[in-house]
């Protein structure tokens, strides 16, 4: 298929040069060839977006595992404080989360949410106003002390806290897998 497209591009280039003389078709040929090559290089990654048969990474599987556990073992109105990244907690848990980094996009549709979102991100140590990347926000969340997470959860009437499994707290998780731990907030 790509070869056919390349032949068509070359044929149109030569036909254009005969009609107009000189190098009139070179920009079009270069643009077309570049577009074709870029498209071909991305084809292998495209099925990963929707094909459930492509195995997720262990981290992705464990994140989904936490979501499925939450859906099966918590009330539908349960609220979670969770790492601001990777996000997508609501997808399979069908539960509310208090703040993920992707929630910022809501303020474009509802501008009054910007202040609330900023307050939530600052409460969990994520800088507001300058983007340092997902690795930085993940590391920041991992370094939050238990007392701070518990205070945020209690002040906002949240029911559960999710933290990375390798972060050790004195509290005992009610569920854990290789990457994440879920804690019940006691009032």
Buried (B, 14 or more C-beta within 10 A) or exposed (E): EEEEBBEEBBEBBEEBBEEEEEEEBEEEBEEBBEEBEEEEEEEEEEEEEEEEEEEEEEEEEBBBBBBEBBBEEBEEEBBBBBBBBBBBBBEBBBBBBBBBBBBBEEBEEEEEBBEBBBEBBEBBBBEBEEEEEEEBBBBBBEEBEBEEBBEBBEEBEBBBBBBEBEBEBEBEBEBBBEBBBBBBBEE
